[in-house]
Amino acid sequence: MSLSSTQSQDTTSRRRRPAENTEDPPWEPDPQAGYGHEQIHDQLCGGQQFNSTDSCAPSTHHSVCPALCTTTCMSAHTCVSHIACDNSWEEIQNKRTIRAENEVEANKVVNNYRFGFRKWKSHVTERPFEDRSEVVKELYSELNLIKPHSGPGHFITCGNVVYVLLFGWWVSLTYFLVGMLMFITITGVPYGKLCWKLSYYFLWPFGKSIHKIGNTLRRCCDQAPDCECDTDRVEDDSPVLLPSPTEVLGQPVRTSYWCCFSTYVWLLLGYPPLVLIHSLACFFSWILIFTIPVSKMNARTLGVILLLPPEDVFVSTCSERKSSETRALLCCYHAANWYYYKYTVDGINVFAVNLLPLVIVAIVIGYIDRDNRYTSSDVKFAIAISSIIPLSYYIGMGIASISAQSNFAVGAVVNATFGSITELTFYITALLRGHQAANPCLQEVVKTALTGTLLGCILFIPGICMIIGGLKHSEQRFNSRSAGVSAALLFISVGGVFAPTLFSKAYGNLVCDTCTSSTGGNSTSSSSERFICHNCHYDLNNSTLFNSHVEPLVYTVSVLLPLAYITGLIFTLKTHSYIYNIHVGGPVTAHHGAVVHWSRWRSLLILIMATVLMSACADLATEHIQPILNQPNISQYFIAVTVVAMVPEIPEIVNGIQFALQNNISLSLEVGSCIAVQVCMLQIPILVLFSVFYDVGFVLLFNDMHLCASIFSVILVNYIFMDGKSDYFQGTALVVVYLILLALYYFAPSPAGC
């Protein structure tokens, strides 16, 4: 049953809604808006608007059922109707209508619901500026629009006061000193006056504006140099501004800007220090992100205003009436805006853009300062591991862009190839470095990081999304059947990964390094004597059990898990792709093609470059991780299960939180499940395959702590997902369990020999 037919059949059957919410939501469940089970169920199962005298007649449509029937009207038909409602809900969940601005965005949204694809929140196309909200338009304004305001008190805000303390006073002082320098040169007096005007402006720029004076108004000011050029007193139709042709012919031609000696004095003496000051203010205000208006103000001053003739620049208050002969160049009202966390640069969030220089810093200090003369290994490791965050964001954007513009085969290959490239790069680099240095600790770090990624994706990501989404939306619903499929895949994945470990514990020989008698050998009866053993493990490498049984089992599992992954891809992307109907909403002009931030080839180039840089940063991180692991008070398990495992997943956590805030908890839960499935079905088999061709000593056997923590987490998540509802309490339970497991790893002793 399609959504359109359901709508036509149920035009007269509506559920009574509160007076403050009389507008019906759209019938198409928009994935971006996150319609849940409760909302769509209300639409499908909405009863008629009964009055007090209405009778409760059975509905002729089996897809709907009266929701306000009294107990006297309950009959067998009601049960049938409720069953039909549930069936309709299941049918809608299996056949979605995707709404987006254009076809590329619709394909990206569809990919979010497909198995094996990374869930991506950011847009891959440029959204029409006229369709954006006023809040977003304010973020991208050029600070040259004069707006009405209520008065001077309107500008006294916390952000504006912070501007004066952080930037205003020293920028204003610099202008005052440069103005004095221009007065000393005599020829630069006009620029000195301009600097003093701008000194007053930058001390408190809010409510003031900088204008460029037109030719007619400038001629008026030149004819009366002793008078102030008050633009608010000059009318557009004033006869003074309309000189006769003889006056125009008799007026001396104005000297060109580049033919004045004072211009070069300004460019040599006054402009350079202002370039330095404005560049510093622009940089620091951009890094703070929420003060980007200050950065725009400094950049526009440096690139436009300071390169104009001083007689063309006029500073006034924004409340003054301006002539048509003036053009506003700069008018800033607020130094800070909270919504700048939404700001993007070429489709990339500003936070990721600001972190990108860390990659260059990490590579430069990592490969130049080899002997740690200027920077310690701890600092190098911190910078290298932090540089993975922006690279992961760029890789995710590249994957989403290519997938949204390509067919299912290309999208599947790109997701399978680059979806886990961040983690695989670090793991393979760590295994290679550990093998070359004969350091078995790095292999244990890799296994712990794999387990930490599983625990974080199963517990922490869903938990934090449930908490944040629950605080905003009280209770959120998701398709329990879909969540059950994801949970079943997690069971298969975890069971396959830990099958060799369970097999080894069932058939392996327990060997201990040292055993001492608890009685000191003074016991009279040898049968009652107790021993304390240390460093006990299952001996597999020195027996035929590993070569004949465990190793073939590892290879078998490593083949079956990718086959299960490929089967899921073929099912959702090829054989059963019809369950996703792409409906393009928004303006009609969007059908003619969308302006994509990154083309296919540009996305592929960025993916390759990001992968290369990721390899370099991973190499530096593993090179300088040893001093971190040698910390006496922190277990190596804890470092690997937190820093190494979860730092690359920060972009995914951000995406999940954004989905939860938009009441789309289903995708928030799928974010963690997708990563966990990829870890088990792709990353671990690839590591096993890599160890076959290049023996780095990687053995797919985990210790008891990893085994118990992973299995317990999967069971807990299955229990939480059973009812198809989520709230902040359930999210808190998941996060608390995750923190308990982290405490377990924190107090656990480091691996033997490390």
N, C-alpha and C positions, 0 to 999 in steps of 0.2 A: 504494500500500500504506500503510495507516494505521499509526500507532504502536501502537494497541491490538492490532490483528491481528498485528503483528510480535511483540509481547510474548507473545501466546497461542501462537503457533507455535514459539516458541523458549524455552519454559519449562525444557526439559531440556538445552539446549545452552548451557553456560557455560564461560567461560575460567577456568583456574586462576589465582587471585589470591593475593597474599601473605597470610600469616596476619594481619598487622596491619591489613589492609583487606579484611575479608570481607563487608562490607555493599555490596550492589549499588547503584549510583546510580540515580536515577529514569530511566525510559525517555524521558520527555518532555524534550527538550533545552531547559532553562530559559534563556532569553536573559539574564536577570539574573545567573544563576550562570555563564554563559559557557562552556557545554560546547563543546568544539572538535571538530575532525575526528577527532583521535586517540581521544578518549573515546567518542564515538558509534560510531566504527568498531570499537572493541574490543567494544562492546556487541552490535553487529550481527554481527561476524565472530568472536565468541568460540567457541572449540571446546569439545568435551566434556571433562570431567575424566577424562583417561586415566590408567590405572594402567600399571605397567610391562608388564603382560601384555595390555593392551587392544590390539585390532586397530584399524586406522584404516579404518573402513568409510565409504563415501561417505555424505554427509548427504542425506536425502530432501528437505530444504528448500533451494531454490536461493538463498534470501536469506541463508543463513549458510554458513560454511565452517570446517572445523577449523583452529584456529590453532596447534596443537601437533603437527601431523603430522610424522613423520620423513621423511627423504629417501627411504626405501623405499616410502612411501605416496604420493609425488607422482605425479600422473597428470594426464590431460587434464581430468578432472573438477575437479581442484583449481583449474585456471586458470578454468574456468567459474564455480566458486564465488567466486573472488576478483573476477571481473567482476561477478557478482551482488551482492557486497558493495559494490563501488564504486557500482553502480546504486542500491542501497538508500541509500547515503550521499547521493547526489545527490537522491534522492526526499525524504529527510528534510530536506535543506537547502531544498527547494522547498515543503515543507509542514510548518510548525512548529506545535507545540502550546505556546501561551503560558501560563505559570503566573504568577499574581499574586494579591494578597490580595482584589481586587475587580475588577469589570468596568471601572471607570474606569482603574485602574492597568494592567489588561490592554490596554486601548485605547492607553494611552500607550506601553507596551512594543512593541506592534505598530507604532505610528507610528515608533518608532526604527528599524525594519527597512524602512520604506517609503522609496521614492525621493522626494527633495525635502523631507523633513521634518527639522527640527532634532533632533539626538540629545540627549535630555535625561535626566540621571541622577536628579535629586531627585524625591521622591514628590510627586504633586499632590493626594493625599488624606492624611488623618490616619491613621496606623497605630495599631491598638489598642494601648494602653499595656501591657496584660497580655501581649501577644505579643512585646514588645520584649525584647532581651537585658538581662542584669543590668547590663552596662556602660552601656547607653543609659539604663536606668531611673535609674541613679545621676546622670546628667547633669541630669535633670529633677526630682530630689528637692528638697523644700522645706527641707531641713536641720533637720527636727524629729523625726527618727527616731533613737532611741538604739540603737546596735549593739554587739555584743560585740567586744572587742579584746584583744590579747595583753598589753598593758602600756604604760607611759609611753614606752618606747623605740620603740614602733610609730609614734608621731607625729613622731619626729625625722626628717624628710625634707627634701630640698633645697627643695621648694616651700614648706614651712612655715617654714623658715629665711629664705627670700626674703621671705615675708610680713612677718616681723618687721622686716626691713630696709626694705621699701618702704612698709608701712602700719602695722604694729603699734605702733611706738614713738610716732609722733605722734598716733595716735588715742587711745592710752592716756594720753599726756600731756595731751591736751585734756580728757579725762574727769576727770583729777586736778585740773586748774585749775578746771573748772566745778564740781566738788564743793566746792572751797574757797570759790567764790563763793556756793554755796547755804548753806554753813555760816555765812557772814557775814550773810546775810539772816535768820538765826534761824528764820523760818517754813519755810524750805526745807531744814531739816536732814534730813528723811527722804529727800529727793531727793539731798542731798549724800552720804548713806551709799550710796544706790544708785549714784551716779556712781563712788565709790571701788571698789565691787564690780565695776562694769563696766570700770573702768580696769585692774583686775587681770585681768579676763576677756579683754579685747581685746589685751593684751600677748601672751598665748599662749592663744588660745581652744580649742586642740585638746585633746580629752579632757575638756572641761568642757561643762556644759549650763546653759541658762537655763530655768527652769520658772515656771509660773503656779500659785500656791497656791490651793487650793479654799477654800470658805466654812468648812467644818468645821475644817480645819487652821488657817485664819487665826484662828478663834475660840479655838482652843487656844493659839496664840501670843499672842493679846491677853490671855488670862487669866494668862499667865506671861511678862510682858515681859522679865524678867531672864534668861530661859533662851533658849538658842539653839534655833531651830526646826529641829531635825535631822530631816528627813523620812525618813531611812533607819531611824530608831528608832521610827517611828510605824506601827503595824500597822493594817491596814484594819478589823479587828474589835475594836480596842481600845475598852474601855468609856469611856475618857476622851473619845473622839471622838463618843460617843453620849449627849449630855446629856439630862436629863429634860425633859419639856414645860415644867415650871415654870421651869427654868433658861433655856430658850429665850424664854419670855415675859418673864422678868425681865431679860434681857440688853438693854442699850441698843442702839438702832438705829444702825447704822453710817452715818456721814455720806457723802452721795453724793460721787462723784469731782469733779463740776463745782460742788459747793457749798463746797469747801475753798478758803480763801484761798491756801494754799501751791501749789495747782494753777496759779493764774494767775501767781504769782511764777515758777514753773517754766517756764510757757509763754512768759513775757516775757523772762526772763533766762537760763535754762539751756538751754532747748530750741533757740532759734535758732542759737547757735554749733555745736551738735551736728548740726543740720540741714546746715549748711555743710560740716562735716568729713565726715559720712557721705556726703553727695552727691559730694564730691570723691573719696573712697575708692571709692564705688560706680562712678563714671564711669571712673576710671583702671583699676580692676580689670576692668571690662567691656571696655574697649578692648583690654586685653592678652589677652582671650578665655580663655586657659588658666587664669586666676585668677577665673573667673566665680563660683565658690563664695564668694569674698570679697565680690563684689558682692551676691550673694544675702544674705549674712550682714549686711551693712550696710543693705541695703534693708529686711530684716525687722526689724532693730533700730529703724530710724527710723520705720517705719510701724506697728509693733505694740508692741514692748517699752517704748519711751520714752513711750508714751501710756497705759500702765497705771499704776494706783496703786503707789507704790514698795513698799508692804507686800505686794503680790501677786507681786513678782518675787523669785525665789530662784535663786542661782547655786551650783552644786555640780559635782563631778566626775561624769563619765558612768558611772563604776564603782559609784557609790553606789546602793543600792536605794531606789527611790522609792515613795511611797504612791500609791494610786489617786486621792487628792485632789489630786495635782499633774498638770499637763499640760505636756509638753515643748514649748517654743517655739523653741529654737535649740540645735543641737548639731552642731558642725562638726569634721570629722576631718582633712581635708586642704584646704589652701589652693589647690592647683593640681591639674588633671586633664588629661592629654595628650589625651584623647578628646573634648575640647570642640570640636575642629574639626568634629565631626558635629552640633553643636548648631544648631537651627533656631528661628526665630521666625516663626510663621505660615507655615511652609513655606519660608522664605528662610534660607539659610545665614547664620550669625552674622557671617562676614567681610563679606558683602555688606551686611548691616544696618549694620555699623559704618562702612562707607565711604559710606553714603547721605548723611550730613551734608556730605560734600565738595561735593555738588551745590548745596546752599544757600550754602555758603561761596564757591564759584566764581561763582555768579550775583550774590551781594551785592558782593563785591570787584570783580567784572568790570564791573558796570554802574554802580556808585557811584564807584569810584576810576578814572575815565576817564583822568585825567592822570598816573597812576602815581605819585601823591604818597606813598602809603603802601606800595605793593607794586610790584615790578618786573614787567615783561612775562614774564620767565622763570618767575617763581613763578605768575603767573596761568595761563600755558599749562600748567604742570605740574599745577596743581589742576584745570583744566578737562578735560585729557585723562584724568586719573585718575578724575574723576567719571563718565566714560563706563563704567567697569567695573561699578559697582552698577546703573546703568541698564540695561546689557546683560543683567545677571542677572535683573532684574525683567521685562524684555521676554521673555526666554527662558522664564521661569516662566509668564507670561501666555499665550504661544503654546502651551506644553505643556498648560496647563489647558483652554484653549478647544478645542484639537484632541482632547483625551481625552474631552470631554463633547459633542462635536458629530459630525455625519456627515462623510463624506469631502470633500464639496464645501466646507463651511465650513472644515474643517481645512486644505484645500489653499489656499483663498483667504487665510486668516490667515497661514499659513506663507510664501506668496509675497509677501504685503503687508508683514508685519512682520519676516520672517526676515532681511532685509538692510537694515532701516531704520536700524540703527546706522551702518553704513558709508555708505549713500546720503546720510544727513543730513550727514555730514561732507564728503563729496565735493561735493555740490551747493552747500553753503555756501561751500566753498573756491573753486569755480568762479565763483560769483556775486561773491564778494569780489575775486577776481583780475580779473574782467571790469570791475568798477566802478573798481578802482584801476589798470587797464591794466597789470597785473602778470602776465606770462606764466609766471612761476616757479611760481605756485600750480597752473596746469594741469599742469606737469611733476611737481609734488608729487603730484597726484591719480593720474597714470599710474604713478608709482613706487610709490605706496601700493597700487594695484591689483596690480601685479606682486609687491610684498612680501607681500600677503595670499595670492597664489597660491603663492609659494615657501614661506611659513610653513605653509600647509595641506597642501602636497604633501610637504614634507621635515621640517619641525620637529615638527609635531603627531604624525604617525605615528612619527617617530624617538624622541621623548621618551617616547611611550607604549610603544614596543617596549623601550626601555631599562628603564623602571620595571617593566613587566610581566614582562620577561625576568629581571630580578634576583629577582623573587619566585617565578615559576613556571618557571624554567629555559628551557623551550621552549613556545611557544604556537602553536596551529594555527588557521587560518581557512580559509574556503571560497575557494580560489583562483579558482573560476569566478565567484563574486560579485565578488571583487576585480578580476578581469579585466574585468567589465562596467563597474565604476567607472573603471578605467584607460582603457577605450575611450571612455567619456564624457569623461574628461579630455583625451584626444587630440582628440576632436571639438570640445570647448570651446576648447582652446588653439589648435587649427588654425583655427577660425572667427574667433577674436579677432585672431590675428596674420596672417590672410590679407590684409587690406589693406596691412599693413606689407611683407609679402613681395612683393605686387604692385607697390607703389611702388618697391621696390628693384630690381625686374626691369625696369620701364619708366620710372622717373623719371630726371630729368637731375641729375647730380651738380654742385652749385654750391659754390664755396668763396669765403669772404669776402676773404681775402688770400693771395697766393702770392708767395714770395720765392725768388730763385735761391740754391741752395746754394753756388754758386761765386762769388757776388757779381758776376756779369756779366762775369768775366774769361775765361770759356771761349772758346776759339777756334772750337769747333764747336757750333753751336746744337742739333744733333741729340743730342749727348751731355749737354746741360745738364740738371740736375735742379732741381726746384722743391720747396719746402716750403710746403704749404698748410695754412691754419687754418680752423676752423669750417666744415667741409664738411658739406653736407646735400643732401637731394634736394628740388629745387625743384618743388613741386606746386601751391601756392596761386596762383602767377602764371602758370600754364599751363592749357591745356585738359585736360590729363591728369587733374587732380584733379576738375574739375567734370563731365567726361564719363565717367570710368572709375572712379576711386577712390571718389568719394562715392557713386555708385550701388551699388558693391560693399559699402561700409560699411552702407548701409541694408538691402541684401539679407541680409547676415550678421546684422544686428540683428533681422531678422524671423525668420530660420531658427532661430537659437539659442533664443529663447523657445518656438517651436513644438516643438522637440525636448524642451524641459523640460515643456511641457504634455502631450506624448505620453507621457512617462514617468510623469507623475502619473496620467493616465487608465488606463494599463496596470496600475499597482500598486494604485490606489485604487478602481477601478471594474471594468474588464473582467476582471482576474485577481486580484481581492481574495480569492477563495476559497482561495488558497494559504496564507493565514494563518488557522489555526483558533484561536479564542480559548477557552482552557480556564481557568476561574477556580478557583484553588486557595485554600488557607487555610481559615479557619473558615466554617461554613455561614451564620452571621449576616451575612457580608459580602455575600450575595446580596440582602439587603433594602435595600441602598443604602449608599454610602460617604459619609463626611463629607469634602467637598472643601474644601481650604484656600481656594481662590478660586472663586467661581461664575463663570458665563459673563459676566455683566454687570460684575461686579467686575473680572474679568480684562481685559475690553475697556476699562473706565475706566482701569485701571492702564496698559494699553498706550498709550492716548491721552496720558495725563499724562506717561508716560516719554518718549514721542516728542517732546512739546513741550519738556520739560526737556532732552532730547537735542539738540534744535535750538538751544536757548540755549547749552548747553555747547559745541557744535560751532562756533557763531558766535564765542564767546569764544576758543576754541582757534585758529581761523583768524585772528582779529584779532591775537593775540599770538604767532603762530608766526614772524613775519618776523624778530624779533631772534634766534630760534633758528636760522633758516636762514642768517642773516648771520654765523654763527660762522666765523672764518677757517680753523680747523683741522679742521672737520668738514664733510664733503660733504653737500649737501642731499639727495642720493640716499640716504645712510645714514640720515638722520633720518626720511625718509618711509618707507623700507623696514622700519624697526624700530618706532619709536614710533608713528607714525601708523597703520601697517598692523596691528601685532600687539596693541596695547593693547586694542582692542575685542574681540579673540578670546580674552582670558584666561579668561572663563567656559567657552568651548568646550574650551580646553586642560585645565581642571580636570575637565570631564566626561569627556574622553578618558582622562585618567589614572585616574579612578575606574573606568571600564570595564576598563582594562587590569589594575588591581589585582584585580578580580574575575574574572580570566581570560577576559574577553570582549573579546579583541583585535579581533574582527571589527568591533564597534561603534566601537572606538577608531580604527580605520582609516577607517571610514565618516564619522567626525566631520570629518576634514580633507577627504575627498573631497566631502562634501556642501557644505561652504563653498566649495571651489574651483569646483565646478560652478555654484553660485549666483552666484559672482562673474562667471563667463564668460557664463552663460545668462540672467541676470536683471539684475545690477547694471550691467554695461557697456552692454547694449541700452537700459536705462532712461536712462543718462547720454546716450547718443546721441539718444534720443527727446526728452529734455529740451533738448538743444542745438538740436533742430529748432524747437521752439516758442519757446525763449528763447536766442538766439544768444550763447553764452558763449565761443565760440572753441574748443570741445572737438573735437579731431580724433583719430580712432581710429588713430593712427600712433605706434608705439613705436620707441625707438632700439634699436640692435643689442644692447646689453647686456641689456635686458629680454627681447628675443626669444630670445637664445641661452640665458640662464639658465632661462627658463620651459620651453623645449623640452627642454633637457638634464635638467631635474628630472623631467619626465613620463617620459622614457625610462628614467631611473634607477629611478623608482618601479615602472614596469612590470617591470623586471628583478628587483627585490627581491621583488615579489609573485608571481613565477612559481611557486615551489614550495609556496605555501600554508603556510609556516612562518615564524616570527619568533622572534628572540632578541635579547639586548642588543647583540650584535655588529652585526647588521644595523641596529638602531636607531642605534648609534653611527656607522655609516657615513653614514646619512641626516643626522644632526645635524652631523657634520663637514663634509659637503658644503654644508650650509646655512651653517655658519660661514665656510667658504671664500668663498661667494658674498657674505656680509655683508662680509668683508674686501675683496672686490672693489669693493663699493659704497662702503666707507669711504675707500678710497684713490682712488676715481674723482673727477675734478674736477667741480665743480658745473656745472649746465647753462649754456650760453652765455647771457650777458646777465643772469644771476642773481647 
